[in-house]
Amino acid sequence: MAEIGESALAIFPSAEISQTIDRWRRVYDPYVALIPPHITVVYPLGISPQVWPEVRPIFIQSLAQFQPFQVKITTLNSFFSPQMVLWLQPEENEVISCLHTVLEERFPGFIPRGPLTFVPHLTLGFFVSRKKLEQAQYKISREFKSMEFTVEELVYAALGEGKRWELVDHLPLGKS
């Protein structure tokens, strides 16, 4: 088993949407160079890249029940605990939450249940004060337009050199 926190399963929006999001992240997210814009489905995932090929087939089998789906992002939101975070909220009709729950229930040895409720989101930035967060939220809200993309796969990502996340494998939805 991998160290907790060294791998994850995530959804990545289209390149066009990612460019728009990264324009904001370059200003507000100190981790922008470490991973592209994404919606985390499972983190931490305790599976190292060396073990991943062995367990991949059972993850593919679990994802076969999920067909590709649309994600629409229309809302800018924020967390205030434990950090101040500005994020985009997907309107996904519970599909992302259902993906998370199915994987968490099917793979308890790899996916520990955390104390926080799972909230699908796409992080835009981290802030040291509420005032700075509110300023960023106001600025982005003036530019923000609804975004929509199709999710056809989850991506297995692992922490690599220099704390950069490597997109290691693509797991299609609706295929066994």
VENGI-V485694 format. One line per field, one symbol per residue. ss: DSSP state (2 for helix, 1 for strand, 0 for the rest). phi: phi as a letter, one per 20 degrees, with the letter a starting at -180 (. if undefined). psi: psi as a letter, one per 20 degrees, with the letter a starting at -180 (. if undefined). Layout:
BEGIN
ss=???
phi=???
psi=???
END
This chain:
BEGIN
ss=00000011111000222222222222220000000000111100000022222222222222200000111111111110000111111110002222222222220000000000000001111110022222222222222000111110111111102220111111110000
phi=.ffgnebbdbddffgfffffffgffgeddfdgeeafgadfdcbedecfgfeggfeggffgffeffdegbedddccebbddbfdecdbedfeclmffffggffffffcffdcffefeffcfacfdaccebfffffffffffffefcgcbbeedbddeccfdgmmeedeebddfemcd
psi=qrqpijrrprpprrggghggghgghhhioijhihqrpropgppqoloqhhhghhighhggghihipqqrqppoipprqqjpiropprpoqnjkjgghggggggghhlhhhnqpriqppoprophrqqiqhghghggggghhhhpqqqprpoirqppqqpbqkjqppogqpoqqjq.
END
